[in-house]
Amino acid sequence: MKEYKIVKPEKKWDTKDQIFEDLFNKYSSRGWQIMSVSYGQSGNIQKAVLERDKNR
């Protein structure tokens, strides 16, 4: 069985790639994988959907 998480940045993600790279690395170390990323009208990342096995 899988579980899902939707993450949004605390700051704007368009300021630096490092902001969301650090966020994704943090969740990756906890077993989460990025499933999809949604973008706003200006091309900035708005949120990401993560997935991992629920019974790890």
C-alpha positions in Angstrom: 0.0 0.0 0.0 1.2 3.5 -0.8 0.8 6.8 1.0 1.0 10.3 -0.5 2.0 13.7 0.6 1.5 17.1 -1.0 4.3 19.6 -0.2 4.4 23.3 -0.8 7.4 25.6 -0.1 7.5 27.9 2.8 9.2 30.4 0.5 8.7 31.0 -3.2 10.4 28.3 -5.1 11.3 30.5 -8.0 13.9 32.4 -5.9 16.5 29.6 -6.0 16.7 26.0 -7.1 18.4 25.2 -3.9 15.2 25.8 -1.9 13.2 23.0 -3.4 16.3 20.8 -4.0 16.9 20.8 -0.2 13.2 20.1 0.4 13.1 17.2 -2.0 16.3 15.8 -0.5 14.9 16.0 3.0 11.8 14.0 2.0 13.8 11.6 -0.1 15.9 10.6 2.9 12.6 9.6 4.6 11.6 7.3 1.7 9.5 9.7 -0.3 9.6 9.9 -4.2 8.4 12.7 -6.3 5.4 11.7 -8.4 4.4 15.0 -9.9 5.1 18.7 -9.8 2.6 21.5 -10.6 3.6 24.9 -12.0 1.9 28.2 -11.8 1.2 30.6 -14.7 4.6 32.2 -14.3 6.4 28.8 -14.5 7.2 28.6 -10.8 6.7 25.3 -8.9 3.6 25.5 -6.8 3.5 22.1 -5.1 4.7 18.5 -5.5 3.1 15.2 -4.9 5.2 12.6 -3.1 4.7 8.9 -2.7 6.2 6.1 -0.5 5.4 2.6 0.7 3.1 2.9 3.8 4.4 -0.3 5.4 8.1 0.3 5.2 
